[in-house]
Amino acid sequence: MSAKENRLRQQAAAQNSSNTSHFSDLAAQYQAALSEKTLTYAADLFGVSVELLRMLGMGWDNDSLTFPEYDAEGQVIGIARRPEHGKKHMVTGSHRGLTMAWPLDTYAGTSLNDPILVVEGQSD
């Protein structure tokens, strides 16, 4: 590998690390902004528990419900937005990932009693 290629890889890795930190911080801000009223409304709307939505890291950005999306290492790589009316989309600069409770319990997926369920989207 040439010195130039190595430098470009290092720059890309640094940029990726910076984006991951940015999305993690942003997801935490959105989670802190989520009111109990909005959380309860969303739980009723989706037919799930408030606890589950908290586990998924749902937040609020003053316009939309937000859900962090993770990579295989558990880093937040993007945030999905779901406005009450309108098209679902991602926060600018996001990458698609998995919507899941993180970290996973150590026993998750180890038996039929503790399955890992994979669904298409946040409201599934």
Backbone as XML, in Angstrom:
<?xml version="1.0"?>
<chain id="A" units="angstrom">
  <residue number="1" name="MET">
    <atom name="N" x="0.850" y="-1.168" z="0.000"/>
    <atom name="CA" x="0.000" y="0.000" z="0.000"/>
    <atom name="C" x="0.898" y="1.234" z="0.000"/>
  </residue>
  <residue number="2" name="SER">
    <atom name="N" x="0.566" y="2.182" z="-0.824"/>
    <atom name="CA" x="1.365" y="3.407" z="-0.900"/>
    <atom name="C" x="1.086" y="4.293" z="0.308"/>
  </residue>
  <residue number="3" name="ALA">
    <atom name="N" x="1.970" y="5.246" z="0.531"/>
    <atom name="CA" x="1.799" y="6.188" z="1.633"/>
    <atom name="C" x="0.515" y="6.998" z="1.458"/>
  </residue>
  <residue number="4" name="LYS">
    <atom name="N" x="0.199" y="7.346" z="0.210"/>
    <atom name="CA" x="-1.015" y="8.115" z="-0.064"/>
    <atom name="C" x="-2.264" y="7.291" z="0.267"/>
  </residue>
  <residue number="5" name="GLU">
    <atom name="N" x="-2.280" y="6.021" z="-0.155"/>
    <atom name="CA" x="-3.428" y="5.152" z="0.141"/>
    <atom name="C" x="-3.589" y="4.973" z="1.647"/>
  </residue>
  <residue number="6" name="ASN">
    <atom name="N" x="-2.478" y="4.793" z="2.344"/>
    <atom name="CA" x="-2.516" y="4.620" z="3.784"/>
    <atom name="C" x="-3.068" y="5.872" z="4.464"/>
  </residue>
  <residue number="7" name="ARG">
    <atom name="N" x="-2.634" y="7.063" z="4.011"/>
    <atom name="CA" x="-3.110" y="8.321" z="4.568"/>
    <atom name="C" x="-4.618" y="8.486" z="4.328"/>
  </residue>
  <residue number="8" name="LEU">
    <atom name="N" x="-5.077" y="8.133" z="3.123"/>
    <atom name="CA" x="-6.506" y="8.230" z="2.811"/>
    <atom name="C" x="-7.324" y="7.284" z="3.679"/>
  </residue>
  <residue number="9" name="ARG">
    <atom name="N" x="-6.822" y="6.082" z="3.910"/>
    <atom name="CA" x="-7.529" y="5.141" z="4.798"/>
    <atom name="C" x="-7.612" y="5.672" z="6.220"/>
  </residue>
  <residue number="10" name="GLN">
    <atom name="N" x="-6.510" y="6.255" z="6.698"/>
    <atom name="CA" x="-6.500" y="6.814" z="8.046"/>
    <atom name="C" x="-7.485" y="7.981" z="8.160"/>
  </residue>
  <residue number="11" name="GLN">
    <atom name="N" x="-7.536" y="8.819" z="7.134"/>
    <atom name="CA" x="-8.477" y="9.939" z="7.140"/>
    <atom name="C" x="-9.917" y="9.438" z="7.139"/>
  </residue>
  <residue number="12" name="ALA">
    <atom name="N" x="-10.199" y="8.402" z="6.347"/>
    <atom name="CA" x="-11.552" y="7.838" z="6.295"/>
    <atom name="C" x="-11.929" y="7.233" z="7.640"/>
  </residue>
  <residue number="13" name="ALA">
    <atom name="N" x="-11.002" y="6.545" z="8.279"/>
    <atom name="CA" x="-11.271" y="5.945" z="9.592"/>
    <atom name="C" x="-11.540" y="7.028" z="10.630"/>
  </residue>
  <residue number="14" name="ALA">
    <atom name="N" x="-10.759" y="8.115" z="10.590"/>
    <atom name="CA" x="-10.959" y="9.217" z="11.532"/>
    <atom name="C" x="-12.314" y="9.878" z="11.305"/>
  </residue>
  <residue number="15" name="GLN">
    <atom name="N" x="-12.711" y="10.076" z="10.051"/>
    <atom name="CA" x="-14.002" y="10.673" z="9.723"/>
    <atom name="C" x="-15.138" y="9.781" z="10.213"/>
  </residue>
  <residue number="16" name="ASN">
    <atom name="N" x="-15.005" y="8.464" z="10.010"/>
    <atom name="CA" x="-16.027" y="7.520" z="10.454"/>
    <atom name="C" x="-16.165" y="7.560" z="11.971"/>
  </residue>
  <residue number="17" name="SER">
    <atom name="N" x="-15.048" y="7.623" z="12.683"/>
    <atom name="CA" x="-15.072" y="7.703" z="14.138"/>
    <atom name="C" x="-15.754" y="8.983" z="14.600"/>
  </residue>
  <residue number="18" name="SER">
    <atom name="N" x="-15.481" y="10.079" z="13.913"/>
    <atom name="CA" x="-16.095" y="11.364" z="14.246"/>
    <atom name="C" x="-17.600" y="11.314" z="14.018"/>
  </residue>
  <residue number="19" name="ASN">
    <atom name="N" x="-18.039" y="10.734" z="12.895"/>
    <atom name="CA" x="-19.471" y="10.625" z="12.602"/>
    <atom name="C" x="-20.172" y="9.767" z="13.640"/>
  </residue>
  <residue number="20" name="THR">
    <atom name="N" x="-19.537" y="8.664" z="14.039"/>
    <atom name="CA" x="-20.126" y="7.769" z="15.028"/>
    <atom name="C" x="-20.350" y="8.511" z="16.338"/>
  </residue>
  <residue number="21" name="SER">
    <atom name="N" x="-19.351" y="9.277" z="16.767"/>
    <atom name="CA" x="-19.478" y="10.054" z="17.998"/>
    <atom name="C" x="-20.589" y="11.087" z="17.862"/>
  </residue>
  <residue number="22" name="HIS">
    <atom name="N" x="-20.652" y="11.745" z="16.708"/>
    <atom name="CA" x="-21.689" y="12.755" z="16.455"/>
    <atom name="C" x="-23.082" y="12.138" z="16.581"/>
  </residue>
  <residue number="23" name="PHE">
    <atom name="N" x="-23.307" y="11.001" z="15.937"/>
    <atom name="CA" x="-24.634" y="10.381" z="15.968"/>
    <atom name="C" x="-24.968" y="9.836" z="17.345"/>
  </residue>
  <residue number="24" name="SER">
    <atom name="N" x="-23.979" y="9.341" z="18.051"/>
    <atom name="CA" x="-24.207" y="8.870" z="19.410"/>
    <atom name="C" x="-24.634" y="10.033" z="20.312"/>
  </residue>
  <residue number="25" name="ASP">
    <atom name="N" x="-23.935" y="11.170" z="20.194"/>
    <atom name="CA" x="-24.290" y="12.359" z="20.981"/>
    <atom name="C" x="-25.673" y="12.870" z="20.599"/>
  </residue>
  <residue number="26" name="LEU">
    <atom name="N" x="-25.966" y="12.895" z="19.307"/>
    <atom name="CA" x="-27.258" y="13.373" z="18.820"/>
    <atom name="C" x="-28.390" y="12.469" z="19.324"/>
  </residue>
  <residue number="27" name="ALA">
    <atom name="N" x="-28.176" y="11.162" z="19.276"/>
    <atom name="CA" x="-29.192" y="10.222" z="19.768"/>
    <atom name="C" x="-29.452" y="10.450" z="21.254"/>
  </residue>
  <residue number="28" name="ALA">
    <atom name="N" x="-28.401" y="10.701" z="22.029"/>
    <atom name="CA" x="-28.568" y="10.964" z="23.461"/>
    <atom name="C" x="-29.364" y="12.247" z="23.694"/>
  </residue>
  <residue number="29" name="GLN">
    <atom name="N" x="-29.105" y="13.284" z="22.885"/>
    <atom name="CA" x="-29.869" y="14.536" z="23.004"/>
    <atom name="C" x="-31.341" y="14.296" z="22.707"/>
  </residue>
  <residue number="30" name="TYR">
    <atom name="N" x="-31.633" y="13.538" z="21.659"/>
    <atom name="CA" x="-33.020" y="13.251" z="21.290"/>
    <atom name="C" x="-33.714" y="12.429" z="22.372"/>
  </residue>
  <residue number="31" name="GLN">
    <atom name="N" x="-32.990" y="11.470" z="22.962"/>
    <atom name="CA" x="-33.574" y="10.659" z="24.027"/>
    <atom name="C" x="-33.916" y="11.525" z="25.234"/>
  </residue>
  <residue number="32" name="ALA">
    <atom name="N" x="-33.039" y="12.466" z="25.559"/>
    <atom name="CA" x="-33.286" y="13.357" z="26.699"/>
    <atom name="C" x="-34.467" y="14.289" z="26.443"/>
  </residue>
  <residue number="33" name="ALA">
    <atom name="N" x="-34.733" y="14.605" z="25.183"/>
    <atom name="CA" x="-35.825" y="15.522" z="24.833"/>
    <atom name="C" x="-37.183" y="14.832" z="24.762"/>
  </residue>
  <residue number="34" name="LEU">
    <atom name="N" x="-37.217" y="13.522" z="24.848"/>
    <atom name="CA" x="-38.473" y="12.773" z="24.726"/>
    <atom name="C" x="-39.297" y="12.890" z="26.006"/>
  </residue>
  <residue number="35" name="SER">
    <atom name="N" x="-40.512" y="13.421" z="25.887"/>
    <atom name="CA" x="-41.389" y="13.558" z="27.060"/>
    <atom name="C" x="-42.122" y="12.243" z="27.317"/>
  </residue>
  <residue number="36" name="GLU">
    <atom name="N" x="-42.568" y="12.092" z="28.541"/>
    <atom name="CA" x="-43.353" y="10.901" z="28.907"/>
    <atom name="C" x="-44.642" y="10.837" z="28.088"/>
  </residue>
  <residue number="37" name="LYS">
    <atom name="N" x="-45.243" y="12.006" z="27.831"/>
    <atom name="CA" x="-46.478" y="12.059" z="27.053"/>
    <atom name="C" x="-46.253" y="11.528" z="25.639"/>
  </residue>
  <residue number="38" name="THR">
    <atom name="N" x="-45.175" y="11.968" z="24.984"/>
    <atom name="CA" x="-44.874" y="11.504" z="23.625"/>
    <atom name="C" x="-44.509" y="10.033" z="23.631"/>
  </residue>
  <residue number="39" name="LEU">
    <atom name="N" x="-43.748" y="9.609" z="24.636"/>
    <atom name="CA" x="-43.360" y="8.205" z="24.760"/>
    <atom name="C" x="-44.591" y="7.308" z="24.909"/>
  </residue>
  <residue number="40" name="THR">
    <atom name="N" x="-45.527" y="7.707" z="25.753"/>
    <atom name="CA" x="-46.753" y="6.933" z="25.960"/>
    <atom name="C" x="-47.605" y="6.913" z="24.691"/>
  </residue>
  <residue number="41" name="TYR">
    <atom name="N" x="-47.693" y="8.062" z="24.020"/>
    <atom name="CA" x="-48.435" y="8.141" z="22.759"/>
    <atom name="C" x="-47.843" y="7.170" z="21.732"/>
  </residue>
  <residue number="42" name="ALA">
    <atom name="N" x="-46.524" y="7.160" z="21.588"/>
    <atom name="CA" x="-45.863" y="6.285" z="20.616"/>
    <atom name="C" x="-46.072" y="4.814" z="20.975"/>
  </residue>
  <residue number="43" name="ALA">
    <atom name="N" x="-45.996" y="4.490" z="22.251"/>
    <atom name="CA" x="-46.211" y="3.105" z="22.682"/>
    <atom name="C" x="-47.619" y="2.646" z="22.306"/>
  </residue>
  <residue number="44" name="ASP">
    <atom name="N" x="-48.606" y="3.496" z="22.538"/>
    <atom name="CA" x="-49.982" y="3.169" z="22.160"/>
    <atom name="C" x="-50.125" y="3.055" z="20.641"/>
  </residue>
  <residue number="45" name="LEU">
    <atom name="N" x="-49.511" y="3.973" z="19.911"/>
    <atom name="CA" x="-49.579" y="3.976" z="18.453"/>
    <atom name="C" x="-49.010" y="2.692" z="17.855"/>
  </residue>
  <residue number="46" name="PHE">
    <atom name="N" x="-47.852" y="2.270" z="18.365"/>
    <atom name="CA" x="-47.182" y="1.081" z="17.827"/>
    <atom name="C" x="-47.652" y="-0.220" z="18.469"/>
  </residue>
  <residue number="47" name="GLY">
    <atom name="N" x="-48.411" y="-0.118" z="19.567"/>
    <atom name="CA" x="-48.876" y="-1.325" z="20.246"/>
    <atom name="C" x="-47.766" y="-2.059" z="20.978"/>
  </residue>
  <residue number="48" name="VAL">
    <atom name="N" x="-46.819" y="-1.304" z="21.537"/>
    <atom name="CA" x="-45.703" y="-1.895" z="22.284"/>
    <atom name="C" x="-45.593" y="-1.189" z="23.633"/>
  </residue>
  <residue number="49" name="SER">
    <atom name="N" x="-44.701" y="-1.681" z="24.475"/>
    <atom name="CA" x="-44.545" y="-1.086" z="25.800"/>
    <atom name="C" x="-43.627" y="0.134" z="25.759"/>
  </residue>
  <residue number="50" name="VAL">
    <atom name="N" x="-43.826" y="1.000" z="26.731"/>
    <atom name="CA" x="-42.953" y="2.152" z="26.917"/>
    <atom name="C" x="-41.520" y="1.663" z="27.147"/>
  </residue>
  <residue number="51" name="GLU">
    <atom name="N" x="-41.375" y="0.604" z="27.926"/>
    <atom name="CA" x="-40.048" y="0.050" z="28.221"/>
    <atom name="C" x="-39.326" y="-0.375" z="26.944"/>
  </residue>
  <residue number="52" name="LEU">
    <atom name="N" x="-40.036" y="-0.987" z="26.018"/>
    <atom name="CA" x="-39.414" y="-1.410" z="24.767"/>
    <atom name="C" x="-38.896" y="-0.207" z="23.982"/>
  </residue>
  <residue number="53" name="LEU">
    <atom name="N" x="-39.692" y="0.847" z="23.890"/>
    <atom name="CA" x="-39.253" y="2.035" z="23.157"/>
    <atom name="C" x="-38.038" y="2.677" z="23.816"/>
  </residue>
  <residue number="54" name="ARG">
    <atom name="N" x="-37.994" y="2.647" z="25.142"/>
    <atom name="CA" x="-36.803" y="3.150" z="25.841"/>
    <atom name="C" x="-35.594" y="2.285" z="25.502"/>
  </residue>
  <residue number="55" name="MET">
    <atom name="N" x="-35.786" y="0.971" z="25.490"/>
    <atom name="CA" x="-34.684" y="0.053" z="25.169"/>
    <atom name="C" x="-34.141" y="0.303" z="23.765"/>
  </residue>
  <residue number="56" name="LEU">
    <atom name="N" x="-35.025" y="0.675" z="22.843"/>
    <atom name="CA" x="-34.605" y="0.949" z="21.468"/>
    <atom name="C" x="-33.954" y="2.328" z="21.326"/>
  </residue>
  <residue number="57" name="GLY">
    <atom name="N" x="-34.012" y="3.131" z="22.381"/>
    <atom name="CA" x="-33.386" y="4.450" z="22.346"/>
    <atom name="C" x="-34.196" y="5.508" z="21.631"/>
  </residue>
  <residue number="58" name="MET">
    <atom name="N" x="-35.517" y="5.321" z="21.585"/>
    <atom name="CA" x="-36.352" y="6.294" z="20.892"/>
    <atom name="C" x="-36.172" y="7.672" z="21.497"/>
  </residue>
  <residue number="59" name="GLY">
    <atom name="N" x="-36.200" y="8.686" z="20.631"/>
    <atom name="CA" x="-36.073" y="10.063" z="21.081"/>
    <atom name="C" x="-37.033" y="10.968" z="20.338"/>
  </residue>
  <residue number="60" name="TRP">
    <atom name="N" x="-36.829" y="12.260" z="20.509"/>
    <atom name="CA" x="-37.713" y="13.275" z="19.910"/>
    <atom name="C" x="-36.861" y="14.466" z="19.494"/>
  </residue>
  <residue number="61" name="ASP">
    <atom name="N" x="-37.044" y="14.952" z="18.266"/>
    <atom name="CA" x="-36.253" y="16.090" z="17.774"/>
    <atom name="C" x="-37.110" y="17.333" z="17.502"/>
  </residue>
  <residue number="62" name="ASN">
    <atom name="N" x="-38.200" y="17.478" z="18.224"/>
    <atom name="CA" x="-39.144" y="18.595" z="18.090"/>
    <atom name="C" x="-40.030" y="18.521" z="16.860"/>
  </residue>
  <residue number="63" name="ASP">
    <atom name="N" x="-39.878" y="17.465" z="16.071"/>
    <atom name="CA" x="-40.711" y="17.280" z="14.886"/>
    <atom name="C" x="-41.026" y="15.818" z="14.646"/>
  </residue>
  <residue number="64" name="SER">
    <atom name="N" x="-40.125" y="14.943" z="15.057"/>
    <atom name="CA" x="-40.237" y="13.525" z="14.710"/>
    <atom name="C" x="-39.777" y="12.633" z="15.854"/>
  </residue>
  <residue number="65" name="LEU">
    <atom name="N" x="-40.327" y="11.419" z="15.872"/>
    <atom name="CA" x="-39.741" y="10.382" z="16.707"/>
    <atom name="C" x="-38.417" y="10.002" z="16.061"/>
  </residue>
  <residue number="66" name="THR">
    <atom name="N" x="-37.422" y="9.678" z="16.858"/>
    <atom name="CA" x="-36.121" y="9.299" z="16.326"/>
    <atom name="C" x="-35.708" y="7.946" z="16.884"/>
  </residue>
  <residue number="67" name="PHE">
    <atom name="N" x="-34.969" y="7.194" z="16.079"/>
    <atom name="CA" x="-34.464" y="5.889" z="16.479"/>
    <atom name="C" x="-33.009" y="5.769" z="16.033"/>
  </residue>
  <residue number="68" name="PRO">
    <atom name="N" x="-32.080" y="5.522" z="16.963"/>
    <atom name="CA" x="-30.700" y="5.323" z="16.544"/>
    <atom name="C" x="-30.566" y="3.993" z="15.799"/>
  </residue>
  <residue number="69" name="GLU">
    <atom name="N" x="-29.656" y="3.958" z="14.833"/>
    <atom name="CA" x="-29.357" y="2.719" z="14.121"/>
    <atom name="C" x="-27.888" y="2.395" z="14.356"/>
  </residue>
  <residue number="70" name="TYR">
    <atom name="N" x="-27.605" y="1.113" z="14.595"/>
    <atom name="CA" x="-26.289" y="0.657" z="15.031"/>
    <atom name="C" x="-25.595" y="-0.187" z="13.974"/>
  </residue>
  <residue number="71" name="ASP">
    <atom name="N" x="-24.253" y="-0.191" z="14.042"/>
    <atom name="CA" x="-23.481" y="-1.123" z="13.221"/>
    <atom name="C" x="-23.245" y="-2.395" z="14.034"/>
  </residue>
  <residue number="72" name="ALA">
    <atom name="N" x="-22.481" y="-3.328" z="13.493"/>
    <atom name="CA" x="-22.264" y="-4.624" z="14.144"/>
    <atom name="C" x="-21.503" y="-4.512" z="15.461"/>
  </residue>
  <residue number="73" name="GLU">
    <atom name="N" x="-20.766" y="-3.419" z="15.653"/>
    <atom name="CA" x="-20.025" y="-3.224" z="16.897"/>
    <atom name="C" x="-20.818" y="-2.449" z="17.937"/>
  </residue>
  <residue number="74" name="GLY">
    <atom name="N" x="-22.043" y="-2.057" z="17.594"/>
    <atom name="CA" x="-22.879" y="-1.321" z="18.532"/>
    <atom name="C" x="-22.675" y="0.176" z="18.506"/>
  </residue>
  <residue number="75" name="GLN">
    <atom name="N" x="-22.015" y="0.692" z="17.472"/>
    <atom name="CA" x="-21.817" y="2.128" z="17.329"/>
    <atom name="C" x="-23.020" y="2.734" z="16.603"/>
  </residue>
  <residue number="76" name="VAL">
    <atom name="N" x="-23.484" y="3.879" z="17.072"/>
    <atom name="CA" x="-24.588" y="4.565" z="16.397"/>
    <atom name="C" x="-24.038" y="5.164" z="15.101"/>
  </residue>
  <residue number="77" name="ILE">
    <atom name="N" x="-24.587" y="4.704" z="13.973"/>
    <atom name="CA" x="-24.100" y="5.179" z="12.671"/>
    <atom name="C" x="-25.142" y="6.007" z="11.931"/>
  </residue>
  <residue number="78" name="GLY">
    <atom name="N" x="-26.305" y="6.144" z="12.524"/>
    <atom name="CA" x="-27.347" y="6.934" z="11.890"/>
    <atom name="C" x="-28.561" y="7.048" z="12.791"/>
  </residue>
  <residue number="79" name="ILE">
    <atom name="N" x="-29.454" y="7.927" z="12.398"/>
    <atom name="CA" x="-30.694" y="8.134" z="13.148"/>
    <atom name="C" x="-31.848" y="8.229" z="12.167"/>
  </residue>
  <residue number="80" name="ALA">
    <atom name="N" x="-32.826" y="7.343" z="12.373"/>
    <atom name="CA" x="-34.041" y="7.360" z="11.560"/>
    <atom name="C" x="-35.029" y="8.333" z="12.194"/>
  </residue>
  <residue number="81" name="ARG">
    <atom name="N" x="-35.746" y="9.074" z="11.353"/>
    <atom name="CA" x="-36.757" y="10.024" z="11.809"/>
    <atom name="C" x="-38.117" y="9.570" z="11.309"/>
  </residue>
  <residue number="82" name="ARG">
    <atom name="N" x="-39.096" y="9.657" z="12.185"/>
    <atom name="CA" x="-40.468" y="9.296" z="11.824"/>
    <atom name="C" x="-41.403" y="10.428" z="12.247"/>
  </residue>
  <residue number="83" name="PRO">
    <atom name="N" x="-41.681" y="11.354" z="11.311"/>
    <atom name="CA" x="-42.616" y="12.437" z="11.649"/>
    <atom name="C" x="-44.036" y="11.887" z="11.782"/>
  </residue>
  <residue number="84" name="GLU">
    <atom name="N" x="-44.865" y="12.607" z="12.525"/>
    <atom name="CA" x="-46.244" y="12.147" z="12.706"/>
    <atom name="C" x="-46.969" y="12.078" z="11.365"/>
  </residue>
  <residue number="85" name="HIS">
    <atom name="N" x="-46.739" y="13.069" z="10.538"/>
    <atom name="CA" x="-47.328" y="13.083" z="9.200"/>
    <atom name="C" x="-46.198" y="13.327" z="8.220"/>
  </residue>
  <residue number="86" name="GLY">
    <atom name="N" x="-46.092" y="12.490" z="7.242"/>
    <atom name="CA" x="-45.035" y="12.681" z="6.260"/>
    <atom name="C" x="-44.167" y="11.448" z="6.114"/>
  </residue>
  <residue number="87" name="LYS">
    <atom name="N" x="-43.171" y="11.596" z="5.292"/>
    <atom name="CA" x="-42.308" y="10.481" z="4.921"/>
    <atom name="C" x="-41.204" y="10.257" z="5.962"/>
  </residue>
  <residue number="88" name="LYS">
    <atom name="N" x="-40.973" y="8.985" z="6.282"/>
    <atom name="CA" x="-39.863" y="8.623" z="7.162"/>
    <atom name="C" x="-38.555" y="8.849" z="6.414"/>
  </residue>
  <residue number="89" name="HIS">
    <atom name="N" x="-37.521" y="9.289" z="7.133"/>
    <atom name="CA" x="-36.224" y="9.491" z="6.510"/>
    <atom name="C" x="-35.120" y="9.458" z="7.563"/>
  </residue>
  <residue number="90" name="MET">
    <atom name="N" x="-33.885" y="9.566" z="7.105"/>
    <atom name="CA" x="-32.730" y="9.524" z="7.985"/>
    <atom name="C" x="-32.184" y="10.937" z="8.201"/>
  </residue>
  <residue number="91" name="VAL">
    <atom name="N" x="-31.584" y="11.165" z="9.358"/>
    <atom name="CA" x="-30.876" y="12.416" z="9.616"/>
    <atom name="C" x="-29.741" y="12.509" z="8.598"/>
  </residue>
  <residue number="92" name="THR">
    <atom name="N" x="-29.490" y="13.685" z="8.072"/>
    <atom name="CA" x="-28.460" y="13.896" z="7.069"/>
    <atom name="C" x="-27.118" y="13.327" z="7.533"/>
  </residue>
  <residue number="93" name="GLY">
    <atom name="N" x="-26.474" y="12.563" z="6.650"/>
    <atom name="CA" x="-25.175" y="11.967" z="6.945"/>
    <atom name="C" x="-25.254" y="10.596" z="7.584"/>
  </residue>
  <residue number="94" name="SER">
    <atom name="N" x="-26.471" y="10.158" z="7.899"/>
    <atom name="CA" x="-26.659" y="8.849" z="8.530"/>
    <atom name="C" x="-26.376" y="7.712" z="7.559"/>
  </residue>
  <residue number="95" name="HIS">
    <atom name="N" x="-26.026" y="6.578" z="8.141"/>
    <atom name="CA" x="-25.944" y="5.325" z="7.401"/>
    <atom name="C" x="-26.988" y="4.396" z="7.990"/>
  </residue>
  <residue number="96" name="ARG">
    <atom name="N" x="-27.547" y="3.536" z="7.146"/>
    <atom name="CA" x="-28.534" y="2.566" z="7.641"/>
    <atom name="C" x="-27.830" y="1.528" z="8.486"/>
  </residue>
  <residue number="97" name="GLY">
    <atom name="N" x="-28.506" y="1.119" z="9.531"/>
    <atom name="CA" x="-27.975" y="0.101" z="10.428"/>
    <atom name="C" x="-29.116" y="-0.705" z="11.005"/>
  </residue>
  <residue number="98" name="LEU">
    <atom name="N" x="-28.906" y="-1.235" z="12.177"/>
    <atom name="CA" x="-29.908" y="-2.044" z="12.864"/>
    <atom name="C" x="-30.559" y="-1.226" z="13.965"/>
  </residue>
  <residue number="99" name="THR">
    <atom name="N" x="-31.877" y="-1.357" z="14.091"/>
    <atom name="CA" x="-32.590" y="-0.765" z="15.213"/>
    <atom name="C" x="-32.755" y="-1.861" z="16.241"/>
  </residue>
  <residue number="100" name="MET">
    <atom name="N" x="-32.093" y="-1.698" z="17.380"/>
    <atom name="CA" x="-32.134" y="-2.751" z="18.394"/>
    <atom name="C" x="-31.733" y="-2.186" z="19.743"/>
  </residue>
  <residue number="101" name="ALA">
    <atom name="N" x="-32.094" y="-2.921" z="20.773"/>
    <atom name="CA" x="-31.633" y="-2.577" z="22.110"/>
    <atom name="C" x="-30.148" y="-2.894" z="22.160"/>
  </residue>
  <residue number="102" name="TRP">
    <atom name="N" x="-29.356" y="-1.950" z="22.639"/>
    <atom name="CA" x="-27.915" y="-2.182" z="22.714"/>
    <atom name="C" x="-27.422" y="-1.700" z="24.063"/>
  </residue>
  <residue number="103" name="PRO">
    <atom name="N" x="-26.588" y="-2.425" z="24.730"/>
    <atom name="CA" x="-25.996" y="-3.686" z="24.299"/>
    <atom name="C" x="-26.984" y="-4.838" z="24.470"/>
  </residue>
  <residue number="104" name="LEU">
    <atom name="N" x="-26.778" y="-5.870" z="23.679"/>
    <atom name="CA" x="-27.595" y="-7.073" z="23.813"/>
    <atom name="C" x="-27.224" y="-7.788" z="25.104"/>
  </residue>
  <residue number="105" name="ASP">
    <atom name="N" x="-28.228" y="-8.420" z="25.718"/>
    <atom name="CA" x="-27.926" y="-9.257" z="26.877"/>
    <atom name="C" x="-27.041" y="-10.405" z="26.426"/>
  </residue>
  <residue number="106" name="THR">
    <atom name="N" x="-26.167" y="-10.876" z="27.299"/>
    <atom name="CA" x="-25.228" y="-11.942" z="26.923"/>
    <atom name="C" x="-25.947" y="-13.227" z="26.543"/>
  </residue>
  <residue number="107" name="TYR">
    <atom name="N" x="-27.141" y="-13.428" z="27.067"/>
    <atom name="CA" x="-27.878" y="-14.659" z="26.770"/>
    <atom name="C" x="-28.777" y="-14.528" z="25.532"/>
  </residue>
  <residue number="108" name="ALA">
    <atom name="N" x="-28.861" y="-13.343" z="24.939"/>
    <atom name="CA" x="-29.770" y="-13.114" z="23.812"/>
    <atom name="C" x="-29.476" y="-14.069" z="22.663"/>
  </residue>
  <residue number="109" name="GLY">
    <atom name="N" x="-30.506" y="-14.746" z="22.232"/>
    <atom name="CA" x="-30.378" y="-15.647" z="21.089"/>
    <atom name="C" x="-29.803" y="-17.009" z="21.415"/>
  </residue>
  <residue number="110" name="THR">
    <atom name="N" x="-29.598" y="-17.296" z="22.690"/>
    <atom name="CA" x="-28.964" y="-18.570" z="23.047"/>
    <atom name="C" x="-29.952" y="-19.711" z="23.244"/>
  </residue>
  <residue number="111" name="SER">
    <atom name="N" x="-31.244" y="-19.392" z="23.262"/>
    <atom name="CA" x="-32.242" y="-20.454" z="23.425"/>
    <atom name="C" x="-33.554" y="-20.004" z="22.788"/>
  </residue>
  <residue number="112" name="LEU">
    <atom name="N" x="-34.476" y="-20.948" z="22.666"/>
    <atom name="CA" x="-35.795" y="-20.621" z="22.129"/>
    <atom name="C" x="-36.561" y="-19.671" z="23.045"/>
  </residue>
  <residue number="113" name="ASN">
    <atom name="N" x="-36.199" y="-19.639" z="24.331"/>
    <atom name="CA" x="-36.868" y="-18.759" z="25.292"/>
    <atom name="C" x="-36.365" y="-17.318" z="25.207"/>
  </residue>
  <residue number="114" name="ASP">
    <atom name="N" x="-35.196" y="-17.121" z="24.599"/>
    <atom name="CA" x="-34.595" y="-15.789" z="24.497"/>
    <atom name="C" x="-34.173" y="-15.504" z="23.061"/>
  </residue>
  <residue number="115" name="PRO">
    <atom name="N" x="-35.143" y="-15.435" z="22.132"/>
    <atom name="CA" x="-34.773" y="-15.239" z="20.725"/>
    <atom name="C" x="-34.373" y="-13.788" z="20.442"/>
  </residue>
  <residue number="116" name="ILE">
    <atom name="N" x="-33.674" y="-13.618" z="19.351"/>
    <atom name="CA" x="-33.435" y="-12.283" z="18.807"/>
    <atom name="C" x="-34.378" y="-12.158" z="17.622"/>
  </residue>
  <residue number="117" name="LEU">
    <atom name="N" x="-35.270" y="-11.172" z="17.675"/>
    <atom name="CA" x="-36.238" y="-10.974" z="16.607"/>
    <atom name="C" x="-35.724" y="-9.904" z="15.652"/>
  </residue>
  <residue number="118" name="VAL">
    <atom name="N" x="-35.786" y="-10.181" z="14.376"/>
    <atom name="CA" x="-35.354" y="-9.230" z="13.358"/>
    <atom name="C" x="-36.590" y="-8.783" z="12.592"/>
  </residue>
  <residue number="119" name="VAL">
    <atom name="N" x="-36.798" y="-7.463" z="12.538"/>
    <atom name="CA" x="-37.966" y="-6.911" z="11.858"/>
    <atom name="C" x="-37.500" y="-5.927" z="10.790"/>
  </residue>
  <residue number="120" name="GLU">
    <atom name="N" x="-38.419" y="-5.510" z="9.959"/>
    <atom name="CA" x="-38.060" y="-4.631" z="8.850"/>
    <atom name="C" x="-37.758" y="-3.205" z="9.285"/>
  </residue>
  <residue number="121" name="GLY">
    <atom name="N" x="-38.510" y="-2.670" z="10.220"/>
    <atom name="CA" x="-38.322" y="-1.279" z="10.600"/>
    <atom name="C" x="-38.682" y="-1.027" z="12.047"/>
  </residue>
  <residue number="122" name="GLN">
    <atom name="N" x="-38.522" y="0.217" z="12.496"/>
    <atom name="CA" x="-38.706" y="0.567" z="13.887"/>
    <atom name="C" x="-40.119" y="0.296" z="14.400"/>
  </residue>
  <residue number="123" name="SER">
    <atom name="N" x="-41.113" y="0.522" z="13.584"/>
    <atom name="CA" x="-42.482" y="0.367" z="14.073"/>
    <atom name="C" x="-43.023" y="-1.040" z="13.866"/>
  </residue>
  <residue number="124" name="ASP">
    <atom name="N" x="-42.202" y="-1.947" z="13.380"/>
    <atom name="CA" x="-42.635" y="-3.350" z="13.240"/>
    <atom name="C" x="-42.481" y="-4.032" z="14.573"/>
  </residue>
</chain>
